[in-house]
Amino acid sequence: MELARWRSAPHRPAPHMEDTRDSMAWLARRDGSVLVGHGPFRKATTPPQDGVAFYVQDFTPGEHQAWQVPDRFERLNLAEFAARFTDAPRLVCDWRSLDAAPFSEVFQEILSAIHGGVFEKTVPVVTETGSTKQDPGPSIIAAMTRLAAPLQSYGWIHSGSGFAGATPELLVSLNGRKLETMALAGTARCEDRDVFAVDEKEIREHEYVAETLVSKLLDLGELVRQPREILDLGPIVHFLTRIQVDLQDPMPPEPLLRRLHPTPALGPLPRTNKTMECLLEWRNRLGCPSHFGSPFGLWDEGRFDAIVAIRGIWWESSKLKIPAGCGIIEASRLVNEWRELRLKREAVKRFLERP
């Protein structure tokens, strides 16, 4: 099956439109609904108040035209969306083995910076690469659309390249004056759940994220932090803390995104120009895709939902990438972090297996 099935009727884009007639974007929401947008997309500095737009920016904050307004869109449920890709073949990919040396070098640099008082925590990203002889887009989309809550599938496809995934991490949901977010940090294998629940290092890493989110939102209204729980994703478990805020005043998405992104789950703590520069340099050195860990959002007639773009595959033509990040604090150990990175990449590869 080809993405061409969903192309808009041929027409010449307006001068302010990029020619993205083969483009597609979607976000599956927690209630099981899916909104699918089709190109050509028009870049905008703000979303249409009574319309639909996707928020697509790279990891570096400050994108001025991050809104992508689709030429047309559809409202579907997960089953309807998945049914469109039932004929997609299974993705066959040749994955290259990873060399641990570059990550080890970055890891030691991070620990030195932590000991020097520059960081409390930061999140380098390791990227596994591969290649395929087929068009990977339909197969990857088909795999992601089979997944349901607590995972939210998402994707952005444009001219033979794109990214798609199924993330457990909500960055923000904004509906009127009701704001929801979460701290999702700390990872273990499901068989280690009991010891994970009392692991001091994993709890400390999670609390860095949760406490930072609370501090960034506390002045906006009445905040409720739920008790820390364990989110079970099959082969992987995470610590999860849900946070809700009843806003004193309505807020547009952009100021909230600037407050929240990147959270310490994907970014540095403290978040300063210097620590962001360091993290971006490490991400670039390790081959991280620019959109990994970024907000990917949907504006739908006044409601805004944004996930964190993790647990996905990035591709350009036949070249594939699976990035994964790990939170490093003073108590981190190289072998444990390398194992966690592999665990997260393997979880994404399992998405590609037929049910």
Summary of the structure (lengths in Angstrom):
residues: 355
radius of gyration: 19.7
end to end distance: 18.6
largest distance: 59.5
contacts: 1161
relative contact order: 0.19
helix: 29%
strand: 33%
